[in-house]
Amino acid sequence: MRNPDIDAYGQARLTPEYQQFLARIRDLMATHAPDATEVISSGSPAWRGTRILAIISPSKTHLTFAFERGASFTDRHGLLEGEGKQTRHVKIRQWSPALDEALPDYIAQAVAADG
C-alpha cells in the first residue's frame, strides 16, 4: 500500500527527475517486496519488513538507494557501493536497463536477509 507521506515527500523535496526515480523504485519494491511497508525513516522514504530493508536519500547529483544489510549481498551486477559493516547503496544518476536488472535482485536479497 502506498504511503501518502512518501507522495508528499517526493513532491516537496525531489526534482521531477528524482520523483520519477522514486516512482520506479516504489513500483519495484511493491513487486519484489510486497510485504514491506512504506515508511518515513530518518526523514527519508524507506521500506520496512522486520527491520528497515531499504531507504532513499537525495543529493544534488544523484538519488541514493541504500540497503541496510547490503554488505551481505552477492553483487552480481557490480552496482553496490559503500564500505561500512552493513549498508551498501546504489547511486542513481540516470535510469538505465542495468538498474531494471539489478534492483529486483538487490531487493530480493534484502527481503531474504530480513527473513
Contacts in CASP RR format, 6 or more apart in sequence:
PFRMAT RR
TARGET T0000
AUTHOR 0000-0000-0000
METHOD contacts of the structure
MODEL  1
MRNPDIDAYGQARLTPEYQQFLARIRDLMATHAPDATEVISSGSPAWRGT
RILAIISPSKTHLTFAFERGASFTDRHGLLEGEGKQTRHVKIRQWSPALD
EALPDYIAQAVAADG
1 37 0 8 1.000
1 38 0 8 1.000
2 26 0 8 1.000
2 38 0 8 1.000
3 37 0 8 1.000
3 38 0 8 1.000
3 39 0 8 1.000
3 40 0 8 1.000
5 40 0 8 1.000
6 22 0 8 1.000
6 26 0 8 1.000
6 38 0 8 1.000
6 40 0 8 1.000
6 45 0 8 1.000
9 40 0 8 1.000
9 43 0 8 1.000
9 44 0 8 1.000
9 45 0 8 1.000
10 18 0 8 1.000
10 19 0 8 1.000
10 22 0 8 1.000
10 45 0 8 1.000
11 19 0 8 1.000
13 58 0 8 1.000
14 22 0 8 1.000
14 58 0 8 1.000
14 63 0 8 1.000
18 58 0 8 1.000
18 63 0 8 1.000
20 95 0 8 1.000
21 63 0 8 1.000
21 92 0 8 1.000
21 95 0 8 1.000
22 45 0 8 1.000
22 56 0 8 1.000
22 63 0 8 1.000
24 95 0 8 1.000
25 56 0 8 1.000
25 65 0 8 1.000
25 103 0 8 1.000
26 38 0 8 1.000
28 103 0 8 1.000
28 104 0 8 1.000
28 107 0 8 1.000
29 36 0 8 1.000
29 38 0 8 1.000
29 47 0 8 1.000
29 54 0 8 1.000
29 107 0 8 1.000
31 104 0 8 1.000
32 104 0 8 1.000
32 107 0 8 1.000
32 108 0 8 1.000
32 111 0 8 1.000
33 47 0 8 1.000
33 49 0 8 1.000
33 53 0 8 1.000
33 107 0 8 1.000
33 108 0 8 1.000
33 110 0 8 1.000
33 111 0 8 1.000
35 49 0 8 1.000
35 111 0 8 1.000
36 47 0 8 1.000
36 48 0 8 1.000
36 49 0 8 1.000
36 53 0 8 1.000
36 111 0 8 1.000
37 47 0 8 1.000
37 48 0 8 1.000
37 49 0 8 1.000
38 45 0 8 1.000
38 46 0 8 1.000
38 47 0 8 1.000
39 45 0 8 1.000
39 46 0 8 1.000
39 47 0 8 1.000
39 48 0 8 1.000
40 46 0 8 1.000
41 48 0 8 1.000
41 52 0 8 1.000
41 55 0 8 1.000
42 55 0 8 1.000
44 55 0 8 1.000
44 56 0 8 1.000
44 57 0 8 1.000
45 55 0 8 1.000
45 56 0 8 1.000
46 52 0 8 1.000
46 53 0 8 1.000
46 54 0 8 1.000
46 55 0 8 1.000
46 56 0 8 1.000
47 53 0 8 1.000
47 54 0 8 1.000
47 55 0 8 1.000
49 111 0 8 1.000
49 114 0 8 1.000
50 114 0 8 1.000
50 115 0 8 1.000
51 68 0 8 1.000
51 114 0 8 1.000
52 68 0 8 1.000
53 67 0 8 1.000
53 68 0 8 1.000
53 107 0 8 1.000
53 110 0 8 1.000
53 111 0 8 1.000
53 114 0 8 1.000
54 65 0 8 1.000
54 66 0 8 1.000
54 67 0 8 1.000
54 68 0 8 1.000
54 107 0 8 1.000
54 110 0 8 1.000
55 65 0 8 1.000
55 66 0 8 1.000
55 68 0 8 1.000
56 63 0 8 1.000
56 64 0 8 1.000
56 65 0 8 1.000
56 66 0 8 1.000
57 63 0 8 1.000
57 64 0 8 1.000
57 66 0 8 1.000
58 64 0 8 1.000
61 93 0 8 1.000
62 91 0 8 1.000
62 92 0 8 1.000
62 93 0 8 1.000
63 91 0 8 1.000
63 92 0 8 1.000
64 89 0 8 1.000
64 90 0 8 1.000
64 91 0 8 1.000
64 92 0 8 1.000
65 89 0 8 1.000
65 90 0 8 1.000
65 92 0 8 1.000
65 103 0 8 1.000
66 87 0 8 1.000
66 88 0 8 1.000
66 89 0 8 1.000
66 90 0 8 1.000
67 73 0 8 1.000
67 80 0 8 1.000
67 87 0 8 1.000
67 88 0 8 1.000
67 89 0 8 1.000
67 106 0 8 1.000
67 109 0 8 1.000
67 110 0 8 1.000
68 86 0 8 1.000
68 87 0 8 1.000
68 110 0 8 1.000
69 86 0 8 1.000
69 87 0 8 1.000
69 110 0 8 1.000
69 113 0 8 1.000
69 114 0 8 1.000
70 80 0 8 1.000
70 86 0 8 1.000
70 87 0 8 1.000
70 88 0 8 1.000
70 106 0 8 1.000
70 109 0 8 1.000
70 110 0 8 1.000
70 113 0 8 1.000
71 84 0 8 1.000
71 85 0 8 1.000
71 86 0 8 1.000
71 87 0 8 1.000
71 88 0 8 1.000
72 86 0 8 1.000
72 109 0 8 1.000
72 113 0 8 1.000
73 80 0 8 1.000
73 88 0 8 1.000
73 106 0 8 1.000
73 109 0 8 1.000
73 110 0 8 1.000
73 113 0 8 1.000
74 109 0 8 1.000
75 88 0 8 1.000
76 102 0 8 1.000
76 105 0 8 1.000
77 98 0 8 1.000
77 101 0 8 1.000
77 102 0 8 1.000
77 105 0 8 1.000
77 106 0 8 1.000
78 102 0 8 1.000
79 90 0 8 1.000
79 98 0 8 1.000
79 99 0 8 1.000
79 102 0 8 1.000
79 106 0 8 1.000
80 88 0 8 1.000
80 89 0 8 1.000
80 90 0 8 1.000
80 106 0 8 1.000
81 88 0 8 1.000
81 89 0 8 1.000
81 90 0 8 1.000
81 91 0 8 1.000
82 88 0 8 1.000
82 89 0 8 1.000
90 99 0 8 1.000
90 102 0 8 1.000
90 103 0 8 1.000
90 106 0 8 1.000
92 99 0 8 1.000
END
